[in-house]
Every structure is written in structure tokens, then in C-alpha cells.
Amino acid sequence: MLLRLLSDGYKVSCISYDYGQKHRVELERAEKNIAYLSSCGISVEHRVVDLRSAMAIFHSALTSEGYDVPEGHYEEEQMKATVVPNRNAIFTSILYGYALSISMREDSDVEIGLGVHSGDHAIYPDCRPEFYKSITESFALGNWDAQRISMKLPYIDADKEAILRDSLRSCETLGLDFDTVFRNTNTSYNPDSEGRSSGTSGADVERILAFHAIGREDPVQYIDTWGEVLKGALKAQLRHHVMKGNGTERPFTGEHDKNFDDGTYFCAGCGKKLFMSDSKFDSGCGWPAFSREADGADIRQRQDISHGMNRIEVRCSGCDSHLGHLFHESRGARYCINSVCLDFEGN
């Protein structure tokens, strides 16, 4: 967002917030980018607002000790644990007050630039277009001279891939090194003590996939190699597509298709025990096949008439995730399960 505004010729004042977030490293990285811009002859005002005391009373996996940041795809249900109650309303209110102050001091119109984007809409209600429409109307009702303040939300319908491509163009316009800028950023909600990104939080996964989509390696440092974090992100994407989107992984590609070690298969979504290895057999279909479910699995069955077929879909009774299909054949029952829906624990 900052790159976009600078490349469009705006005079920019930036505000960062210290609200007790576990990923406070983002503030240090922001200072590094401001210093880098300064070394390139670009002056940007940057202030850090301390909200730690006020927001310490809020509950969120991002701020509360004793609660782990969930892992997986950004749009999965457990990612709602990363919501900080009313965060963007608080942030935007402060921005609006500062914009009014600048407007009065400099006798000018002021635009509030926010980088909220479409990838946030599913999990964060305060990133949706209707929220900003409503809150802007409320601010206008409660302030004099509100006609001089407007919102600038260029990415509200864009994803992170589009944002990165926009950033590449802005860096070229400004004569900045793209990798230096993005090395001085943080997206991870659970970086380690050295500030290295985990590669496993929903925010990480979305960022990794965006860099992969534009054909570049993310310059930020991860706990593991780029190859490994990319592999994990692609798996998280596939898992979400299959388990929450009722998709199907390609045959003969799953890690458990040819696994016949002794052990137990659990739901990758919630950890519920689903199958034992003694019920697994080689059906030749390209997906793991089981003749029966484990005791207590209580796998749900429902009719599936999609794709012009009449099949029995099977879903986890613990988290209602799609697993695959059940077929009744001459040799008996065959639970045809997507590998990515399963976690295996050997004996």
C-alpha cells in the first residue's frame, strides 16, 4: 500500500500499531523499510501508536498468552481464532482522527489508505467493503469537516498475488529493490524468537502461495527452506480444496495411496480416528482404500449426485470435512479416501 501511494505521488504519513501482538517483529521491519526508503531519498513520516494497555483486555490467539496461533489454510474455520475483536474499527478510528488533524493543520484534503484485501473477507468481518462503507458514514456523522476525508481501498477486491504484482510495478517506478522491501516485512502470525516466519499460519500460507503465483521466491526468512515451506503451503491449499470445497486430489499422487505400514489414520482436520491399517487394501483406484472404518469413527454418509453420478459421500463426524466416497462392490465395501484428508501415525 505504501509503495502504491508513493508511486502515485502522494505525500504519506504512516501509522503502525503496537497492540501486544505476538508478531511484534512487524514493527521492527516497518522501521527498516522506512530507513531504506530514506536511503533512497524518499521521506515518509512514520509513527507507532501504543495500544498495548487498551487491547490487553481483548481475547485473541494473536495477543493472548496460552493460545496457539492455528495452522492451515487462511479460510479454514480455526483461523477465526486470529481475529482481534474490533481491531480495524479501532485502527481506522485513530487514522480518521489523525487525518482530520492533518487536514486542519495543512488545510488540505486527506485520503486514508488501507491495504485490506479480498483474502481477508472470509475470516475478518472488519475487512469487508460494507464495513468500511458503514464506518465511513458513521465517522462523517460524528465529525466536522468530514467531507475533506476519504477512504482509499485499492485492494479491497484484490488478492495477495495482485498486490505483489502491483508492488513490482511500484518498485520499478520508484527505483526500489523489490526483494529488499519485502525482506523488511512480516506476514507470519507466529514467527520464532529470531523473527523467522513459521510458514504454517494461515497468513504465511497465503503469502507463500502469492509469491509462488508470481514466480518468485519470498525474500523473507522462514524457519525452513523455501522449497519446504512452499510444499507445505501447497498441501494446505489442496487440503482446504478437498476437505472444505468437496474437491478431489489427483489419483496416484497422495502420500498414503501406497502406504501399508501398520498404524492408524486420523482426520487431518480435527484428529478424529477414522481407519486402522488392517482395513486398508490396494484397490488400484489411485486413492487410499479401506474396507471398514475404525471403531467410534461414526463417519457420516450422504447422497452425492454431483457430476452426473449417484454416489455415497463420506464426511468426518468430528469436523464435517469431506473425505471421499463409499462404494459397495462385489468384494465388499470400499471407502475411497483422499490422502490429503488423512494423517497417519505408525505403530
Backbone hydrogen bonds, N-H to C=O, Kabsch-Sander energy under -0.5 kcal/mol:
donor,donor_aa,acceptor,acceptor_aa,energy
5,L,1,M,-2.4
6,L,2,L,-2.5
7,S,3,L,-2.6
8,D,4,R,-1.4
9,G,6,L,-1.5
10,Y,5,L,-2.5
12,V,10,Y,-0.6
14,C,45,E,-3.3
16,S,47,R,-2.8
18,D,49,V,-2.7
19,Y,17,Y,-0.8
22,K,62,L,-2.6
24,R,21,Q,-0.8
26,E,23,H,-2.1
27,L,24,R,-2.2
28,E,24,R,-0.8
29,R,25,V,-2.3
30,A,26,E,-1.8
31,E,27,L,-1.9
32,K,28,E,-1.7
33,N,29,R,-2.1
34,I,30,A,-2.2
35,A,31,E,-2.2
36,Y,32,K,-2.3
37,L,33,N,-2.6
38,S,34,I,-2.1
39,S,35,A,-2.0
40,C,36,Y,-0.9
40,C,37,L,-0.7
41,G,38,S,-1.8
42,I,37,L,-2.9
43,S,41,G,-0.6
45,E,12,V,-1.4
47,R,14,C,-2.5
49,V,16,S,-3.0
49,V,47,R,-0.5
50,D,48,V,-0.5
51,L,18,D,-2.8
51,L,49,V,-0.8
52,R,18,D,-0.6
55,M,51,L,-2.6
56,A,52,R,-1.0
57,I,54,A,-0.9
58,F,55,M,-1.4
61,A,81,A,-2.7
63,T,60,S,-1.2
64,S,60,S,-3.2
67,Y,64,S,-1.1
72,G,200,T,-2.2
76,E,73,H,-1.7
79,M,76,E,-1.9
80,K,77,E,-1.9
81,A,78,Q,-1.7
82,T,79,M,-2.1
83,V,80,K,-1.7
87,R,84,V,-2.2
90,I,86,N,-2.1
91,F,87,R,-2.8
92,T,88,N,-2.7
93,S,89,A,-1.9
94,I,90,I,-2.0
95,L,91,F,-2.3
96,Y,92,T,-2.7
97,G,93,S,-2.2
98,Y,94,I,-2.3
99,A,95,L,-2.8
100,L,96,Y,-2.3
101,S,97,G,-1.7
102,I,98,Y,-2.6
103,S,99,A,-2.5
104,M,100,L,-2.2
105,R,101,S,-2.5
106,E,102,I,-3.0
107,D,103,S,-1.1
108,S,103,S,-1.1
110,V,148,R,-2.7
112,I,150,S,-3.1
113,G,111,E,-0.7
114,L,112,I,-0.5
114,L,152,K,-2.2
118,S,155,Y,-0.9
118,S,158,A,-2.1
119,G,158,A,-0.6
120,D,117,H,-1.8
121,H,118,S,-1.3
123,I,120,D,-0.5
124,Y,120,D,-2.9
127,C,124,Y,-1.7
128,R,125,P,-1.4
131,F,128,R,-0.9
132,Y,128,R,-1.5
133,K,129,P,-2.2
134,S,130,E,-2.1
135,I,131,F,-2.8
136,T,132,Y,-1.9
137,E,133,K,-1.6
138,S,134,S,-2.1
139,F,135,I,-2.5
140,A,136,T,-2.0
141,L,137,E,-1.6
142,G,138,S,-1.4
143,N,140,A,-0.7
146,A,143,N,-0.7
148,R,145,D,-1.8
149,I,146,A,-1.9
150,S,110,V,-1.8
152,K,112,I,-3.2
153,L,151,M,-0.5
156,I,153,L,-1.4
158,A,155,Y,-2.0
163,I,159,D,-1.8
164,L,160,K,-2.3
165,R,161,E,-2.2
166,D,162,A,-2.1
167,S,163,I,-2.3
168,L,164,L,-2.2
169,R,165,R,-1.6
170,S,166,D,-2.2
171,C,167,S,-2.7
172,E,168,L,-1.9
173,T,169,R,-2.2
174,L,170,S,-2.4
175,G,171,C,-1.3
176,L,171,C,-2.4
178,F,176,L,-0.7
181,V,177,D,-2.1
182,F,178,F,-2.4
183,R,179,D,-1.8
184,N,180,T,-1.1
185,T,182,F,-0.9
192,D,196,R,-2.2
195,G,192,D,-2.3
197,S,221,Q,-2.4
202,G,70,P,-0.6
205,V,201,S,-2.6
206,E,202,G,-2.2
207,R,203,A,-1.9
208,I,204,D,-3.1
209,L,205,V,-2.4
210,A,206,E,-1.6
211,F,207,R,-2.3
212,H,208,I,-2.3
213,A,209,L,-2.0
214,I,210,A,-1.3
215,G,212,H,-1.2
216,R,211,F,-2.5
223,I,197,S,-2.4
229,V,225,T,-2.5
230,L,226,W,-2.5
231,K,227,G,-1.9
232,G,228,E,-2.2
233,A,229,V,-2.3
234,L,230,L,-2.6
235,K,231,K,-1.8
236,A,232,G,-2.3
237,Q,233,A,-2.3
238,L,234,L,-2.4
239,R,235,K,-2.9
240,H,236,A,-2.1
241,H,237,Q,-2.2
242,V,238,L,-2.6
243,M,239,R,-2.9
244,K,240,H,-1.9
245,G,240,H,-1.1
246,N,242,V,-0.7
247,G,241,H,-1.6
252,F,286,G,-2.7
253,T,250,R,-1.2
257,D,254,G,-0.9
259,N,256,H,-1.0
260,F,258,K,-0.7
264,T,345,E,-2.4
265,Y,275,F,-3.1
266,F,343,D,-3.4
267,C,272,K,-2.7
268,A,341,C,-3.0
271,G,267,C,-2.0
274,L,265,Y,-2.8
275,F,265,Y,-1.6
277,S,263,G,-2.4
279,S,276,M,-1.8
280,K,277,S,-1.6
281,F,289,A,-2.1
283,S,281,F,-1.0
289,A,281,F,-0.6
290,F,335,Y,-1.5
291,S,279,S,-2.7
294,A,274,L,-3.4
297,A,294,A,-2.1
300,R,315,R,-2.5
302,R,313,E,-2.0
304,D,311,R,-3.0
308,G,305,I,-0.7
309,M,306,S,-1.8
311,R,304,D,-3.2
311,R,309,M,-0.6
312,I,326,L,-0.7
313,E,302,R,-2.9
313,E,311,R,-0.7
314,V,324,G,-2.1
315,R,300,R,-2.1
316,C,321,S,-2.4
317,S,297,A,-0.5
320,D,316,C,-1.6
322,H,243,M,-2.3
323,L,314,V,-2.4
324,G,314,V,-1.4
325,H,336,C,-2.4
326,L,312,I,-2.7
327,F,334,R,-2.4
329,E,327,F,-0.7
329,E,332,G,-2.4
332,G,329,E,-1.6
334,R,327,F,-2.6
335,Y,290,F,-3.4
336,C,325,H,-3.2
336,C,334,R,-0.9
337,I,288,P,-2.5
337,I,335,Y,-0.8
338,N,323,L,-2.5
341,C,338,N,-1.6
342,L,339,S,-2.3
343,D,266,F,-2.6
345,E,264,T,-2.7
347,N,262,D,-2.0
